[in-house]
Amino acid sequence: MFLSQLSLRNFRNYSKATFEFSNQTTLIVGPNTSGKTNILEAISLLSLSKSMRGHKSQDMVRIGQEVGSVKGNLDETSLEVVVTSGFVQGAPTQRKKLLVNGVPRRALDFVGQLKSAIFEPEDLELVHASPDRRRSFLDDVLLQVDREYRQAYLVYDRALRQRNRLLRRMKEEGKELDLSYWDDLLIRNGYVLTSARERFIDFLNEQPKRFGKFFLEYDKSTVTKERFTTYHT
């Protein structure tokens, strides 16, 4: 499937715009600040349910508006992401909604419908930047093609955020809290993530004719009970 049409409404600098794409090659040309990167961001939103820039959902809504949307047509499937500023008519609301053919879906079932690869000048930092940058690159690939990875990633992310909140409470209140449930979630799902990343790196290393002569070494950091114990000690 390929993206044949992209419609933006109150998204970034676009109040309303529709773009048609060829099934061969489409070249986007325009002056600086005209919104070329915003189009790429909209496509990444349909692919990964998140911005390639790492921005929050509410930041993508056009200034002065409460609701924005990105919609893409892929053959017989339509994908749509509706984002809000966090408030609609003064009332708090969900910041992001994902729809497939008009039906609300979880990120687990939304991501992977439209597969895309984005290369930016910043990607050159993969070689010398922090491990977080390389993990993010692997995530963007594997989230689109591996459902088990998506599920583990979502659980891991929620568990990590919840555990960090509990750690802040422990520091503020000066008392111990039971973190074992969240530790176990991180360990189980962290194993799924590192195993999939390792298999992907092995796959790349087995493709010399396709990717050129290079070798990648995955220096994985496994989440274990011992690491949590050492941290608390």
N, C-alpha and C positions, 0 to 999 in steps of 0.2 A: 504494500500500500504506500502511496505517496500523498503528500499534502497538495491538494489541487486548489484550495481556496482558504484564505485567512481573513477573518473579519474582526476588527477591533472596535470597541466602543468604550469611550472614556478610559482609555488605557494609555498611560504616560502622556505624550504630547498629542495623541490622536483623540479627537472627539468622536469621529466615525470614519472608518476607512475599510475598504475591502481590496484584497490583493489576490490576483490569479497567478498560479505557478504552473510551469511546464513540467511534463513528466521526464524531460531531458535535463536541461540546465536553465536555471533562472539567475540572472545577475541583477543585483539591487544596486542602483547608482543614485547618488544624491549628494548635495553639499553637506558640510559639517553641521551637526545639530539638527538635521532634518528628520531624524528618527529611524535611521537604518538599523542601529543596534537595538532599538526598541522592537523592531520586527523580529530580530533574532531572539530577543528575550521572550517574546510572545510564543515563538515556536518551542523554545525550551520549556516554557510553562506547560504547553500541551504534551510535551514528551515526558517530563519529570515531575510535573505538578508543582514545580518550584522555579524560581528565577535562577538563571545561570550566574547572575551577579551576586547571589546570596542575599538579596534584599527581602524585606518582609512584604507580605501580600498587600498590606494597606498602602505601602509606598508606591505601588504600581498604579493606583487609581489616579486619574487625572485630577490635578489640583482644582479644588472647588467643587468636586463631585463626590458622591457617596458610594456609587457602585460602578464598577468597570467590568468588562468581559472580553475574553479572547475565545474565538470559535474557529475551528478548523474542520474542513471536509476532506475525508480520506475515502475515496471510492464510495462504498455504501455506509460508511461510519462517520458520524460527526462527533467531535470532541469539543467540550466547552469548559472553560474555567471562569467562574464568576468571583470576583474579588470585591471586598468592600473596605471602606475606611475604618470599619469597626463599629460604625453607627449608621443606621438608616432612619431618617426622620426623627433623629434624636434618641433612638432606642438602641442599646447594644445588640449586635448581631454577629452571626458567624462570619469570619473574615474571608473564608475561601470555600467555594463549593465546586465539586467536580462532577461533570455530567457526560455520559456516553449515550448518544442518540436521545438526549433529553432526560435520561434517567440518572438520578444521583448515584454516584459510585464512590467507594473507598479508594484511597490512593493505591492500595494493594491491587485493585482491579483496573484502575485508570491508567497507571504508568505501564508502558510497554506497548500501547496501541500504536503510537507514532514513535518510531526509532529515529534518532538524530545524533549527529556528531558535530560538535562546535569546536573550531580551533581559533584561539585568540592569541595575540602576541604574548599575553601573560602566561600562556601554556608553556613557554620556554622555561619558566621557572620550575617546571616539573623536575628538572635535573638538579637544581641547587637549592630549591626552596624547602620549607619544612615538610616533615612526613605528612602533616595534615593535608597539604596541597596534593600529594600523590594519592592519599586515601580518597580524597574527594573525586579525583579523576577516575579511579577504579569504581567508586560508587556510581558515578554517572553512567558508566558503561554497563555494569552488572545489574543495576536497578531496572534497566530497560529490557533485559533479556532473560532474567532469572527470577521467577515468581517466589521461590523459596528464599532467595536473597532479599527480595523486597519485604517479605513478611518479617524476616529476622531483623532487617535494618529498622523497620518501623517499631518493632517491639524493643529493640536495643535503645533506640533514640528516646522513646518514652521512659524506659526504665532508668536511663542515665540522667534524664532531667529530673525525675522524681527523686532519685538517690541524692542528686546534688542539692535539691531543696531540703531533704532531711539533714544533710550534712551542715547546711547553713543554720537550720534550727538547732542542731546539736551545739554549734559554736555560739549561737546567740543565747540559748537557754542554759548552757553549761551542763547538759545531761546526756547520757547515752540513749540511743534509740536503736531498735532492732532493724538492721539493714539486710538481713540474710535473704529475704524474699527477692529484693532487688539485685543483690549480689548474684543469686542463682540465675536470674533472668539474663543478666549481663554475661555470665559465664557461658550459658547454653547458646545464646544467640550470637555472642562474640565468636564462638567456635565456628558457627555456620558462616559468618562473614569472612573470617581469616581463611577458612578452607576454600571457599569460593574464589577469593582473591588469589590464593596460591595456585589453584587449578587454572585460572585465567593467565597468570604469569607463565605457567608451564606451557600453555597453549601458544602464547606469543613466542616463546623460546623454540617451539617446534616448527615455526614458520619462517625459515631463513630466506626462502625464495620470495615470499610475499612481503616481508618486513625488512629485508636487508640483513647484513651481518652484524648482529649485536646480541648481547645476552643480558637478561635482567635477573637480578637476584632479589628475592622477596625476603626481607629481614622482618619477619612477622613478630608482633608483640601480642602474645596470647594472654587473654584475661583469665586469671586463675584465682582460686580461693586464697592461695598463699600470698599473692600480691595484695589482696585486700587486707589480709591479716597483718602483713608487714606495714602497710600504710597506716592502719589504726594504731599499731604499736608505736 
